Each structure stands twice: as C-alpha cells, then as structure tokens.
Amino acid sequence: MTPHVEIYTWSTCPFCIRAKALLDRKGVQYTEYCLDGDEPGRAKMAERSNGRRSVPQIFINDQHIGGCDDIHALDRSGKLDPLLAA
C-alpha cells in the first residue's frame, strides 16, 4: 500500500526543502501544501498539528509526524521506513 504523505511548507523554508529532500531520496510521493501567504491554510495546518504553526508539518497516513527534525530523527532511529511501508 502506498503511504498517504502530506507536508505543509513555505517555498523558501530551508527546513521544508530538507524534509522534502529526505522524502524524495526515499522515493515517496507526497502532497505539498505551500502556505506562502495562505493564512486559512496555515490555520488548518495548526488545527491538524495540535497548534503547531511552524513549517514544515508532516503527516503520514493522517498521523502527525512533526517537522523537519522530527522526520529526520525517525529516519535515524529506523522508525520512518515502517511508517512509509504501512
């Protein structure tokens, strides 16, 4: 089964670029919501991520993963690949 991955970003955010690069290296398709100037979109992201308004915010199969540091920590600990395979 293909994982449903969503990422909320700003187009020039270095953390967003780094998180997307990790997903790209793993060959993961994802839906990107670019929030440049989109306050309603940012409010929806914050609602889904328990109030977190920083970007990126990443979801895998509707589970909130967190941001760039969080997804890289999951990868280092070996816990990201099972999430992407589920």
Phi, psi and omega in degrees: 000138179279131179289148176264104184248130178234142178221128176265129187221169161247145187295330183254009183286119181296329178290323177295315180299318180293318179294317179294324179298321178297314179297320179297317179299328180275358179073026184270130172277141181215159174261124180255132174249101180279120188263013180308108178071013184254082181295320175300321177295320179294323178295320178295318178299314181298322178296318181287333187253031177056041174090356180288127182248358178280156177243151000280160166237130190239138178232134174238119183051046179066008175265127179288121181267323183118213184254201184300309180299323182294315182290326177290324177295319177299320180294315180298325182275358180081011183263350182285313183303318176298325177295321181285339180271342185290000000 
